């Protein structure tokens, strides 16, 4: 697993937006779906289980809300 700095992540996002035409909404939805898939891979089905998701004010707050929406169905 590779870890990047905040400035490296901003550059990667800029490339995804500018050079590949991804929208921030598509990237947020993909991140949320990837998290949900990995969560169920690690823990089993989460349907009917209580899960707490804490969202901050930063850019990742939207990812948390997307995760909550996907897990609520």
C-alpha positions in Angstrom: 0.0 0.0 0.0 1.4 3.4 -0.9 0.9 6.5 1.2 1.0 9.9 -0.3 1.3 13.4 1.2 -1.5 15.9 1.1 0.3 17.9 -1.6 0.8 14.7 -3.6 -2.9 13.8 -3.3 -3.9 17.2 -4.5 -1.7 16.8 -7.5 -3.2 13.3 -8.2 -6.7 14.7 -7.9 -5.8 17.6 -10.3 -4.5 15.1 -12.8 -7.7 13.0 -12.5 -9.8 16.1 -13.0 -7.9 18.0 -15.7 -6.2 15.2 -17.7 -8.8 12.3 -17.3 -12.0 14.3 -17.0 -13.2 12.8 -13.7 -15.6 14.9 -11.6 -15.2 15.2 -7.9 -18.6 13.6 -7.5 -17.5 10.5 -9.4 -14.3 10.3 -7.4 -16.3 10.6 -4.1 -18.8 7.9 -5.1 -16.0 5.6 -6.2 -14.1 6.1 -2.9 -17.3 5.5 -0.9 -18.2 2.4 -2.9 -14.6 1.1 -2.5 -14.8 1.6 1.3 -18.1 -0.2 1.5 -16.8 -3.1 -0.5 -13.7 -3.4 1.7 -15.7 -3.1 4.9 -18.0 -6.0 3.9 -15.0 -8.0 2.7 -13.4 -7.6 6.1 -16.4 -7.8 8.4 -19.1 -9.7 6.4 -22.5 -8.2 5.6 -23.3 -5.0 7.4 -27.1 -4.9 6.6 -29.0 -4.5 9.8 -26.0 -3.6 11.8 -25.5 -0.2 13.5 -22.5 1.7 12.1 -21.3 5.1 13.2 -19.7 7.4 10.7 -18.1 10.6 11.8 -17.7 13.4 9.1 -15.4 16.4 9.6 -15.5 19.7 7.8 -12.8 18.9 5.3 -13.0 17.4 1.8 -13.4 13.9 3.2 -16.6 14.8 4.9 -18.4 14.3 1.6 -16.9 10.8 1.4 -18.3 10.0 4.8 -21.8 11.1 3.8 -21.6 9.1 0.6 -20.5 6.0 2.7 -23.5 6.6 5.1 -25.9 6.8 2.2 -24.6 3.6 0.6 -24.7 1.7 3.9 -28.2 2.9 4.7 -29.9 1.0 1.8 
